[in-house]
Amino acid sequence: MRPLQHLLRAPTLTAELRPQFEALGQRLHDRILALGELTQVLCHGDAHSDNNFVTARDDGTLQAVFFDFDETGPGYLAYELAVYPWWLHPRSVDGAWSAKDLTRWGHFITAYQALRPLGEADRAALAPFMAVRQFWLLGEYAGRVPVWGSQAIPTDYLQRQVKVLQQWEMLELPVCSPPAVRQPAS
C-alpha cells in the first residue's frame, strides 16, 4: 500500500478525494488477500509493450527482449502479467476494450499459459492487479511532485482517477484457457 501512501501526501489531493482513494485501496487490498496464496516470482515490474521489443534470433525464431529494469524485484506473478492488459486498457471512465487489444491480450496470455499454466487464484488476481498498477502509477507521480511539481498530478486528474478505479473494481479480464499440449508425432 506504499503507492497509496505517496498519493495521500499529494498536495493536490483534496479532503473529499482522500477517503475515496483510501476506501478503493482497502477494497483492492482485501479482495486480493481473499484470493489466498498467490504465486511469487522475480518480476520485471514494468513489463508492458514500451519496455520490450521483439527481435529475430539467428535461427529466425522470434524472442521478446526486455529493458528498463528499475522496477525489478520480488512480487506476484499476477501483478507482473496484469501490467500488460493495464497498458492496453484505456484509462478513462468510458474506456472499453477494443477488439485489437482483446486479441493482443488473448495472444499474450494464451502464449504464456502454453508454457506455464496459471493457478485459479493467480487468474482471479489479474483484474484487481490492473487497478493496483494504476494506484502504483498515481503513487509514482505523487512521489515525484517535489521534482516535477504538482502539475504532474492535478486535482481534476485525481477526480477522474477515482471514477476509473471504481469502474475497474468491476472489471472482468478475459483469461483464455491454456491450449492443449501438442504431443510429438510418433
N, C-alpha and C positions, 0 to 999 in steps of 0.2 A: 504494500500500500504506500510505498515511498513516493511514486509519482503523484499520488493524491495529496500527500503532504506538501510537495512543492506547489501544486496547484492551489491548495488552500492558503498559501502565503502570497499568492499573486496579488499585486496592488490593484488590479482591475477586477478582482472577484468581489462581487457585491454581497452584502449581508443576505440578500434574497437568494442568491445563487449558491452560497456556501452549503446550506443544509440539503439542497438538491443534489449537489455533487457528492456530499458525504453519504446520503442515502443510496445513490446509484452505486457508489464504490462498495458500500457494505453489502448491498444485494448481490453484486457480482462476486464478491469475496465469498459470501455464504453459499451461493449457487455452485461455485467451483469446489469449495470444501465438501459439499454434499455429494459430489460425484465419487468420492472415495479416492483411492490411491491412483495417482497419475504417473505415467512413465516419465522419468527424469533422464535427461541426456545433456551432452555438451552442445549448447546452442550457438548458432551464428548470432542470433539475437535481432537481426535486421534483414532477414532473408526474403527480400522482395525483388521484383524484376529490375530495379535500378541498381542493385548491388550484385548482379551476376550477368554473365553473358554466356552464350552457347558457342562453342568452337568445335571444329572437326579435329579429331585425332589423326595420326599418321595413317591409320587403317581405314579412315573415312567415317568411323562412328562418331556420334556427337557426344559431347560432355558439357555439363554446366560448370562454369568456373566462377567461384565467389570471391569477392573482395570486400573491403570495408569491415574489418573485424573489431571495431572499437566497442561493440556491444556483446562480444563473445563471452560466454561463461556457462555455468551450470543452470539448467532451467527445465521447464516442462516441454516435452515433445509437442503437445497440443498447441502450446503458445508458438513454438517455432513454426509449425505448419500453418497456424492461423494468420501469421504475418502476410502471407501471400494473398489470401482472399481479402484481408483487410485492405491491402494495397489496391486490389481490383475493385472493391465495392465503393460506390460513390459515398463520400462522407457529407451527405446533405440529408435534410429531413425527408425529402421526397425521393431519395436515392433508391433505385431499383436495379437489380442485376440485369445487365444486357445479355443477350444470347451469346455474344462473343466471349464475355467474361465468364459466364457459366461453363462454356465449352473449355476455356482455358483452365478453370478450376477443376473441371471433371478430368481433363487430361493429367493435370498435376497430381491430384490425389489418387487417381487410378494407378498412375505410374509408381507413385510412392508405395502404395499398398501391394503392388505386384512384387516388390522386394521385401517389404516389412508391413504385414497387416497391422491395423490399428485395433487396440482393445476398445471395448464399449465405452469405458469412462473417458478415454482419450478422444474418441469420436464425439461424445457428448460435450466435451470441453472446447471444441473448436470454435463454435459461435460465441460463447461467452469470452473466450480469449481474444476475439476480434475487438470486442468492446474494451477489454483490458489494454489491448495495444493502443487504442485511441486515448485511453487515460494516460498511458506512458507518453504518448506524443504531447498531450496537453501539459503533463508534468515536465517534460523536456523543455518545452517552450517557456513555461513559467520559471523553471530553474535558470534560464538564460536571460531573464529580464535585467539583471544587473549589467549585462554586456550589451544585449540587443535593445533594451528599452521596453517599456510597457506596450508599445505598439505591436510587439510580437504576439500579444495575446489580449486583444481589446475586449471590452465587456460585451459588445454585440456578438463577437465571435463565440464567447463563452456561453451566451444565451442560446445560440444556435446549437452548440455542442451538447447542452443538456437535452435538447429535443432529439438530436441524433442518437445520443446514448440511450434515451428512453425507447426510441424505435428499435435500437439494436438489442435491447433486452428481450425483444420478441423475435429476433432474427433466427431463422432456421437456415442452416447451411447444408445444402445437399452434399451428402457424402456417398459417393459411388461405392458399390460393393467391389471388393478386390476381384480381379479377373481370375479365372481358373488357371491353375498352374499347368502349363503345357508339358506333357511328358515327351522325352526324346523318342524319335522313331526307332523301332527295334530292327 
